[in-house]
């Protein structure tokens, strides 16, 4: 049984999800947690990894920009480690939202991977 290896980038994570045939489970988990945070994203299962990355990034960018409380709530619901978020440089919102997108994807991928393996 393979052990969990944290992905090093968004592209790496998405290709790993596809390789493990867990991409649709990742989309399901994202939709579930965003809905739970009252910020539905409604990603279709047919979405390409590139489009997923773009839509997720835009959604998180808008949350940081216009709905900061909801953004914090989403991070809590997804269970993104607070210490990882605090390490990020918030001076450039575009860059910050890309980094947070990766953290969200990484945490969601971890949930999906563990649920599948155990």
Residue pairs with C-beta under 8 A, 6 or more apart in sequence:
1 117
2 117
4 110
4 113
4 114
4 117
6 106
6 110
7 13
7 16
7 106
7 109
9 102
10 53
10 101
10 102
10 105
11 49
11 53
13 102
13 105
13 106
13 109
14 23
14 26
14 49
14 52
14 53
14 105
15 49
16 109
17 23
17 25
17 26
17 49
17 109
17 112
18 49
20 113
20 116
22 112
22 113
22 116
23 49
24 45
25 112
25 115
25 116
26 105
26 108
26 109
26 112
27 43
27 44
27 45
27 47
27 52
28 45
29 108
29 111
29 112
30 41
30 43
30 56
30 104
30 105
30 108
31 40
31 41
31 42
31 43
33 74
33 77
33 78
33 108
34 40
34 41
34 59
34 74
35 41
36 77
37 70
37 73
37 74
37 77
37 78
38 70
38 73
39 59
39 63
39 67
39 70
39 74
41 55
41 56
41 59
43 52
43 55
43 56
47 55
53 101
56 101
56 104
56 105
57 97
57 98
57 101
60 71
60 74
60 97
60 100
60 101
60 104
61 93
61 94
61 97
63 70
63 71
63 74
64 71
64 93
64 96
64 97
64 100
65 93
74 104
75 82
75 85
75 100
75 104
78 104
78 107
78 108
79 107
79 111
80 100
80 103
80 104
80 107
81 103
81 107
84 103
85 100
85 103
88 96
88 99
88 100
89 95
89 96
90 96
